[in-house]
């Protein structure tokens, strides 16, 4: 987060907003980590079906990341 903080300061953007966007995005993106998918799939008896789980997660995770990126861009452009 230090890099994002310094970059926001250099660009004159809200440090709080940029760090919030980065934190929310990384939390959602961590859902796509292979280790988490393997553990989750094996927990519910879907070992070997990790590809199916990943395809579904890409759809929902990608949509959430797109919403966060769009809202973050709009708020930063408005000066928040």
Buried (B, 14 or more C-beta within 10 A) or exposed (E): EEEBBEEBEEEEBBBEBBBBBBEBBEEBEEBBEEEEBBEBBEEEEBEEEBEEBBEEBEEEBEEBBEEBEEEBEEBBEEEE
